């Protein structure tokens, strides 16, 4: 059981918090209906993502056995068989889809259980299924192509955001969509940098497409995506529609925390060379955690008056 849990990588579920993006930026964080709908979507996306992790480890088992860290993964180490992994993969997909009917009665915060229309449910279902199929293609072929691989990963986060918006009925700002794509593209390039460093040190490429990257290109890509992400965030905070939505023109002050957070992540990638696992960085780096908490607190104070 321990190895099966390890296979589905529950620590990676932190990525699915992006489904709450529309709730936070839409000013609905204190809305019980929206939060419950977001939670159901989060669980559904987590099961779908874990299903893909199983498939990824099945496909990558040979490469993982040659990797200094990934060789300890359940399938690569022999703790879980390929047949067991396929079974778990399908079970998780079924559980993900089984969450969809729960959106019909997402409003448990009052006596009248407000129902979503079948059309709304089908749209959330379609987005999660699109994510699953896209990542299936990623595992089988797309990750072999440089640049396309990181774009697919970043688009997966946009789909998380879209699912959250559809589940809660909150319209997404174009700036939020762009920022989501850019910041996850930035982190994906930082992750690839770790692979390039390992390839240059050992002479062996951790991924088949790593040979199409080098430190010069990766460093420039990280700089560009970080810079454009920061500009997008500023544009979001000063856009007339956002100021009108929140009736507040001081949201731009939170840009300081975004800049500091981006700089810290670049420091981890370029100076400390520890950006190979973005989830681990977020869960372990105290500096990043404090910056995120400070940004969140400032956002709450400015927008919600907490």
N, C-alpha and C positions, 0 to 999 in steps of 0.2 A: 504493500500500500504506500509506503514511504517513497518508493521509486516511481510509482504512478503519479503521485502528487508532484514529485520533482519534475516529471515529464511534462506536466501541463503548465509549469512555471507560474504559479499564482503571484509571485512577486512582480511579474510583468503586467499584471492587471492594472497597475498604477497608470499605464498608458491609456487605459480606457476611461480615465477621469475626464478626458477631452469631451465626452458626451455631455458633461455638465457645463461646458463652455457657454452654450446659448443661455443657460439659466443664469450664470454669473453675469455675463455681459448684457443679458437682456433685462436685468433688474428684477429677476423673479426668484432670487435665492431664498426669500422668506415665504414663498408660495408652496404650501404643502403638496398640492396637486402636481405641480411641476417637478418638485423634488422626487416624489414617488415614481412618476413616469420616467424621470432620469435614472433613478436607481434600477428600475426594471430593465431599461435599455443597457445600463452598465453591466448588469449580470448577463444579459443576452450576448453582448459583445465580448465579454470575458470568456464565455463558453466557446464562442466562435473562434476567438483568437487562440485559445488553448488547443482547439481542434487542429488548427494550422500548425502550432508548435509540434504536435505529435507527428504530423505529416512531414514537416521540415526535418525533424530528427531522423525519420525513416529514410528520406532522400539523401541526407548528408552523412549517414552513418560511417561511410568509408573515410570521408575527409575528417570527420570528427575524431576518429581513432588516431589520426596523425597530429591532431592539435593538442598542445600541452595542457589546455584547460578543458576543452570540449570532450576530450576522451573519457571524462568522468560522467558524461551524460548517460542516463539510464539505458538507452538502446546501444550506444557505442560501447559501454562497459559490459553489456550482456545481461544486465539486471532485469531488463524488460525485453521481451521478444517482439519481433516485427508484427506478428499476428496480434499480440496484445495491444500494441500501439495503434494498429488499424481499428481494432474494436473500440478502443477508448476514443479515437478520433471521431468515429461515427456517432458514438453515444453523446459526446459533447456537442456535436452539431445538432442532434435531435433535441437536446436540452435547451440549446440556444433558441431554436425555432419554437419550442414549447413555451418560452417566455412571452411570446407575442400576444396570445389571448389575454394575458394579465393586463395588458394596456387597455383592454376594454373597460376595466374597472379600476383605473389608476387612481381615481380620486377617493381615497379612503379617509379623507380629512373632514368630510361632512356626511350628513345622513343621506343625501341624494347622490348616489354613486354615478358621477358624471361619466358617460361612456364616450369613447373615441369612436369615430365612424370606421367601418371596415376599410375604407379607402386610406385612412391614416395608418392603420395597422399594416396594410399591404405595402405602404411606402417604406415604413421602418423595416419590415421584413425584406423588401427588395434591396435596401441599402446594406443590410448585414449580409445578405446572400451575395451581393456584388463584392463586398469586402472579402468574403470567404473564397469566391471563385478567382478574384484577382490575385489573392495570395497563394492560391493553388498554382496558378500560372507562374507566379513569382518563384515559388519553390522549384517548379519543374524546369523553367527556362529563363524567365525575365531577369533573375538575379545574376545571370552570367554576363549581362551587358552593362558596362560601366555607364554611369549617369542615369540610365533608365532604372537601374536597381534602386538608387536612393530616391528617385522621383516616385516610384511605386510605393515605397515605404511612407514617404511624406503624404501621398494621396490617401493612404490608408487612414491617416489621422484626420484628414478632411472628411472622410466618410464617417468617422466617429462623431465629428462635430455635426454633420448633416443629420445623422440618426438622432442625436440629441435634440436638434431643432425640430425635426418632424414629430418626435414623440411628445414634445411639450407644446408644439404649436407656436414656437417662438421663431420669428423671422431672423435670419442670419445677416449680420452686417458684412458687406464685401471686404471690409478691412480685417475682420476677424477671420474670415476664410483665408485671405492672403497671408495673414500672420501665422495661422496654423500650419499652412503649407511650408512657409519659409523657415519657421523656427525648427520644424521637424526635419526639413532638408538640411539645415545647418547642423543639427545634432547627428544626422546620418553621415554627413561628410566627416564630422569629427570622429565618428565610430570607424569609418573607413581608414582614417589616418592611422589608427592603432594597427590595422592590418598591414598598411604600407610600412610602418616602422618595423613590424615583425618580419616582413618579407625582406627588407633591406638588411636586417640583422642576421637572419638565418639562410637567406637565399631561396626560401621556399614560400610560395604564395598561399596564404590561408584560404583564399577564395580564388576561383578561376579567373575572375575579372580584376583581381588586385593588380595584375601586371599592367593594366591600362591606367593605373593611377601612379602618381609619385608625390613626394612631399611638397614640391613646388606648386603643383596643380591643386592639391588638397588644401594647402594653406591659403591660396588665393580664393578658392571656393568657399572656405570657411569665413574668410574676411568679407567677401561679397554678400553672402547670405545673411551674416550677422548684421552688416550695415543696412541692408534693405529691410530686414526684419524690424530694426530699431526705427527706421524712417516710417515704416507702415504703422507701427504702434503710435508714434507721434501724430501721424495723419488721422488715426482713429480717434485719439483723445481730443483733437481740436476740430474735428469735422462738425459742421453745423447740425447734422441730424443727431449725433451723439449728445451734443450739448443740449439740444432741444428735448431729447428723450429723457435725460436725467435732470434737466433743469439745473445744470451745474457746469461751470467752465473751468474747474480746477483739476480735472482728471489728468491733465498733462503732467502734473507734479509726480505722478506715479512712474513716469518715464525714467526717472533716476534709478529706480530699482531694476527696471528692465535692462538698462545699460550696464549696471554693475553685475547683474546676473550673467549677461552675455560675455562680459570681459572675464569673469571668473571661469566660465566654461571654456573659453579660449585658452586661459592659463592652464587649466587641467589638461587640455588636449595638446597644446604646443610645448609647454614647459614641463609639466609633470608626466605627460604621455600616458594618461590613464583614462582616455575617453572611449575605450573599447566597449564599455557596457553603460549606456546612458542611464538605464534604470538604477544600476548600482551607484552611479555618480549621484543621482538625485536622492537615493535612500541613505547614502553614507556621508556625503560631503556636508558638513555643518554650515559652511559659508553659504552654499547654494540654498539650503533649507531656510536659513535666517533671512536671506534676501527674498525668497518666495513668500515667507510668512509676513515680512514687512510690506511687500507689495500688496498682498491680500488684505492686510489690516488697513493700509492706506486706502485701498479701493473700497473696502466696506465703509470706512468712515466718510469718504467723499460722496459715495453713491447712496448708501443706505442710512447715513447719519448715525451709525452704531457707535 
